[in-house]
Amino acid sequence: MSDRLERLLRQKFREAGRQYARARDAYREGRDAETSGEPEDPIPATVPRDEDGRLRIVCRREADRRTVVVDADSRPECFEAGHPDCEGCVEDLHDGIVETW
């Protein structure tokens, strides 16, 4: 098999693998959102929580692990308005991409 054909096949298989992973993740996220029982919660069910329902996040500002309660505005209890790390954390929480443990 020529190098060019091999490279093309490898690229196509990787692309198919990425597409499969995206579809799988979207399916799991949709399934978890349906079973969470709280459709009004803007924080995706994929963000890990402890047994009391608190979010398990890594704080950007303090760089430590913590469990936090979310207030009525869907912000962690440690949120400080105007602080760029806190603002970014809330945005990431709503997108479901915040660093967790």
GUFI-551833 format. One record per atom (N, C-alpha, C): residue in three letters; z, x, y. Coordinates in steps of 0.02 Angstrom, whole numbers, plus 32768, in hexadecimal, padded with zeros to 4 digits. Each point is the difference from the previous one (the first is absolute). Layout:
<rs>
ALAZXY...
</rs>
This chain:
<rs>
MET8000802A7FC5MET80007FD6803BMET8000802D803ESER7FD87FEE8030SER7FFB8029803CSER803F7FF8802BASP800D80328028ASP803B7FFF802CASP7FFC7FC68031ARG7FC67FF28017ARG7FF77FCA8031ARG80117FBC7FE2LEU7FE87FF37FC4LEU800E7FC27FDDLEU804A7FFA7FF0GLU801C80377FE9GLU804880007FF0GLU802A7FF1803EARG7FEF801E8038ARG80247FF4803EARG7FF97FB78016LEU7FC47FE47FFALEU7FF47FBA8012LEU802A7FD17FD4LEU8001800C7FBFLEU80267FD67FD3LEU804B8005800FARG8018803C800BARG804680098010ARG80137FDB8040GLN7FD580038032GLN800C7FDD8040GLN80027FB57FF5LYS7FD37FE57FD9LYS7FFE7FB87FF3LYS803C7FE97FD8PHE801680287FCFPHE803C7FEE7FDAPHE803E8000802CARG80058031802CARG80398001802EARG7FFF7FC4802EGLU7FC67FEF801AGLU7FF97FC6802CGLU80157FC07FDBALA7FE97FF97FC1ALA80137FC57FD8ALA804B7FFF7FF3GLY801D803A7FF5GLY804980047FF5GLY80277FEC803EARG7FE98016803AARG80227FED803EARG7FFA7FB4800DGLN7FC67FE57FF2GLN7FF57FB88009GLN802D7FD97FD1TYR800580167FC2TYR802D7FE07FD0TYR804880038018ALA801780398019ALA804480088019ALA800E7FD1803BARG7FD07FFA802DARG80097FD38039ARG80067FB87FE9ALA7FD57FEC7FD1ALA80027FBB7FE6ALA80427FF37FDCARG801680307FD8ARG80407FF97FDCARG803A7FF98031ASP8002802A8034ASP80367FFD8031ASP7FFF7FBE8026ALA7FC57FE88012ALA7FFA7FC18024ALA80187FC67FD3TYR7FEF80037FC1TYR80177FCC7FD1TYR804C80007FFBARG801E803B7FF7ARG804980057FFAARG80227FE98040GLU7FE580138039GLU801E7FEC8040GLU7FFE7FB48008GLY7FC77FE17FEEGLY7FFB7FB88004GLY802E7FDD7FCFARG8006801B7FC4ARG802C7FE27FCEARG804980078016ASP8014803A801AASP8044800A8016ASP80117FD4803CALA7FD07FF5802DALA800B7FD5803BALA800B7FB87FEAGLU7FDD7FEA7FCDGLU80097FBB7FE8GLU80437FF77FDFTHR801A80327FDETHR803F7FF97FDDTHR803D8012802ASER7FF58019803DSER803980148029SER80297FC58019GLY7FE17FC68006GLY80247FC48015GLY800C7FFC804AGLU7FEA80318026GLU800A80008048GLU7FBE800C8024PRO7FD57FCD8005PRO7FBE800B801EPRO80038011804AGLU80367FEF8023GLU8004800E8048GLU80168048800EASP801280267FCDASP801580458009ASP7FC3802C800CPRO7FF9801E803CPRO7FC58029800FPRO800180447FDDILE803880137FE2ILE800480407FDDILE7FEA7FF47FB8PRO7FCC80237FEAPRO7FE67FF57FBCPRO8034800A7FC9ALA7FF77FDD7FCAALA802E80057FC7ALA7FFC80457FDFTHR7FCD80278011THR7FF980437FE1THR80318033801CVAL80207FF08039VAL8032802D801CVAL80407FF87FD7PRO801880377FE1PRO803B7FFB7FD4PRO803E7FE78023ARG80277FD97FDCARG803F7FE68019ARG8037800D7FCDASP803E80028018ASP803780087FD1ASP80157FBB7FE6GLU80347FFD7FD7GLU80147FC17FE2GLU801A7FCD8032ASP80128016803DASP80177FD28034ASP7FC87FEB802FGLY7FC280177FF3GLY7FC77FED8029GLY7FF3802D803BARG802680368007ARG7FF5802E8037ARG7FC6802E7FF0LEU7FD980138033LEU7FC7802D7FF8LEU801880477FF3ARG7FDE80227FD4ARG800E80477FF3ARG7FCA80298022ILE8012801F8039ILE7FCE80258027ILE801A8047800DVAL7FD1802A8015VAL801280428019VAL7FF67FFD804CCYS8037800A8024CYS7FFE7FFB804ACYS7FD78039801DARG7FD17FEF802AARG7FD780338021ARG802880278034ARG802A7FDD8023ARG802580208037ARG803580307FE6GLU80267FEB7FCEGLU803680297FE6GLU7FEE80267FC1ALA7FC67FF07FE2ALA7FE780207FC3ALA80337FFC7FC7ASP801C7FC37FF6ASP802D7FF77FC8ASP7FF27FBE7FDDARG80177FFC7FC2ARG7FF87FC27FD9ARG80347FCE8017ARG7FEB7FC18004ARG80307FCC8012ARG7FE97FBC7FE7THR80307FD47FF8THR7FF17FBA7FF1THR80107FD9803EVAL7FD27FD48014VAL80097FDD803FVAL7FF37FB57FF8VAL80237FD98028VAL7FF67FB98004VAL7FCC7FF38036VAL7FD67FCF7FF6VAL7FCB7FF08030VAL80187FC5802BASP7FF980058043ASP80167FCA802CASP7FCC7FC88003ALA800C7FCF802AALA7FD47FC58006ALA7FBA80138019ASP7FFA80378023ASP7FBF80178019ASP7FDE80307FCFSER801980047FC3SER7FE5802B7FCBSER8003804A8013ARG80378014801FARG800C80468011ARG803F80177FDCPRO8002803E7FEAPRO803D801A7FDFPRO803A80018031GLU803D7FFB7FE6GLU803B7FFF802BGLU800880408028CYS7FE180377FEBCYS8006803F8024CYS7FCA80088036PHE7FD77FCD800APHE7FC78003802FPHE8018800B8048GLU7FDF802E8022GLU800E800F8046GLU7FC07FF48028ALA80007FCC802AALA7FC47FEE8026ALA7FEA803A802CGLY7FBE800C8001GLY7FE480348029GLY7FFD80447FDFHIS8024800A7FCAHIS7FFE80417FDDHIS7FC180017FD5PRO7FD480338009PRO7FC080017FDCPRO800780007FB4ASP803380227FE6ASP800A80007FB8ASP80137FBB7FE6CYS802B7FDE8025CYS80157FBC7FEBCYS7FC67FCF8006GLU7FDA80058035GLU7FC77FD38009GLU7FCD800A7FC7GLY7FF3803E7FEFGLY7FD2800F7FC9GLY801A7FE97FBDCYS804180057FF7CYS80207FEA7FC2CYS7FF67FB57FF6VAL800B7FD98035VAL7FF87FB77FFBVAL7FB77FEE7FF0GLU7FD180218021GLU7FB97FF47FF2GLU7FF0800F7FB7ASP801A80397FE8ASP7FF380137FBAASP80227FD07FCFLEU803B7FE88011LEU80227FD07FD6LEU7FD67FC17FF8HIS7FE47FE88036HIS7FD77FC37FFDHIS7FC0800C7FDAASP7FE8803E8000ASP7FC380117FD9ASP801180127FB8GLY8041800A7FF2GLY801580117FBCGLY7FF480487FEDILE7FFB802D8032ILE7FF280467FEFILE803780308016VAL803B7FE7800DVAL803880298016VAL8018802C7FC6GLU801A803B8010GLU8019802D7FCBGLU80417FE37FE4THR80037FFC7FBETHR803A7FE37FDFTHR801B80307FCBTRP80367FEB7FE0TRP801D80287FCATRP80167FD27FC9
</rs>
